[in-house]
Amino acid sequence: MSWGWEYDPDEEYVIGGAPPAFVAEVERKADESVRAAAALSLDGSRFQGENPRSEHVRVAGGMFVFLLVPRHQRGYVLQVTCL
């Protein structure tokens, strides 16, 4: 399994109706966060310890809540706030 990210519970619920430029910023930053996590732990299934806490990530036009789960090798966009 390789690292990736997704909307939780789904894209329409989390970011549906947001402006395309804002969606692009959220997705760019989520990609960046997952690449950084993969660089630190290539095999997340072997991760030991507690999962990192969710973080509030600021992007142009708003912010989003991102949760990284190393054992799943996944990042989850949980909530967005478009200003």
C-alpha positions as CSV (number, residue, x, y, z in Angstrom):
1,M,0.0,0.0,0.0
2,S,1.3,3.5,-0.8
3,W,0.6,6.7,1.0
4,G,-2.3,8.8,-0.1
5,W,-5.1,11.0,1.2
6,E,-8.9,11.2,0.9
7,Y,-11.9,13.2,2.1
8,D,-13.7,11.7,5.1
9,P,-16.5,10.8,4.9
10,D,-16.6,11.8,1.2
11,E,-15.7,14.6,-1.1
12,E,-19.2,16.0,-1.5
13,Y,-19.8,16.2,2.2
14,V,-16.5,17.8,3.1
15,I,-15.8,20.2,0.3
16,G,-18.8,20.1,-2.1
17,G,-19.7,23.5,-3.5
18,A,-16.4,25.2,-2.6
19,P,-14.8,27.4,-5.2
20,P,-12.5,25.4,-7.6
21,A,-9.4,27.5,-6.7
22,F,-9.9,26.8,-3.0
23,V,-10.4,23.0,-3.7
24,A,-7.1,23.1,-5.6
25,E,-5.3,24.7,-2.7
26,V,-6.6,22.2,-0.2
27,E,-5.7,19.2,-2.4
28,R,-2.2,20.6,-3.1
29,K,-1.5,21.0,0.6
30,A,-2.9,17.6,1.4
31,D,-0.6,16.1,-1.3
32,E,2.3,17.9,0.2
33,S,1.5,16.7,3.8
34,V,1.3,13.1,2.6
35,R,4.6,13.3,0.7
36,A,6.3,14.6,3.9
37,A,4.8,11.8,6.0
38,A,5.9,9.2,3.4
39,A,9.4,10.6,3.5
40,L,9.5,10.1,7.3
41,S,7.9,6.7,7.4
42,L,8.0,4.8,4.1
43,D,6.2,1.8,5.7
44,G,3.5,3.3,7.9
45,S,2.2,-0.2,8.9
46,R,5.3,-0.5,11.1
47,F,4.7,2.8,12.8
48,Q,5.0,2.7,16.6
49,G,3.5,5.2,19.0
50,E,0.5,7.4,18.9
51,N,-0.9,8.9,15.8
52,P,-0.2,12.6,15.3
53,R,-3.1,14.9,16.3
54,S,-5.2,16.5,13.6
55,E,-4.0,19.8,12.4
56,H,-5.5,23.0,11.1
57,V,-3.9,23.9,7.8
58,R,-4.2,27.3,6.4
59,V,-4.5,27.8,2.6
60,A,-5.4,30.7,0.4
61,G,-9.1,31.3,0.9
62,G,-9.6,29.4,4.1
63,M,-8.4,26.4,6.1
64,F,-9.0,22.7,6.6
65,V,-8.6,20.0,9.3
66,F,-6.2,17.2,8.3
67,L,-5.6,14.0,10.2
68,L,-2.6,11.8,9.4
69,V,-2.9,8.0,10.3
70,P,0.6,6.5,9.7
71,R,-0.6,2.9,10.2
72,H,-3.1,3.3,7.3
73,Q,-0.6,5.3,5.3
74,R,-3.4,7.8,4.8
75,G,-4.2,11.4,5.4
76,Y,-7.8,12.5,5.9
77,V,-9.3,15.9,5.1
78,L,-12.1,16.1,7.7
79,Q,-13.5,19.6,7.5
80,V,-12.9,22.7,5.4
81,T,-13.7,26.4,6.1
82,C,-13.8,28.6,3.0
83,L,-13.6,32.3,3.7
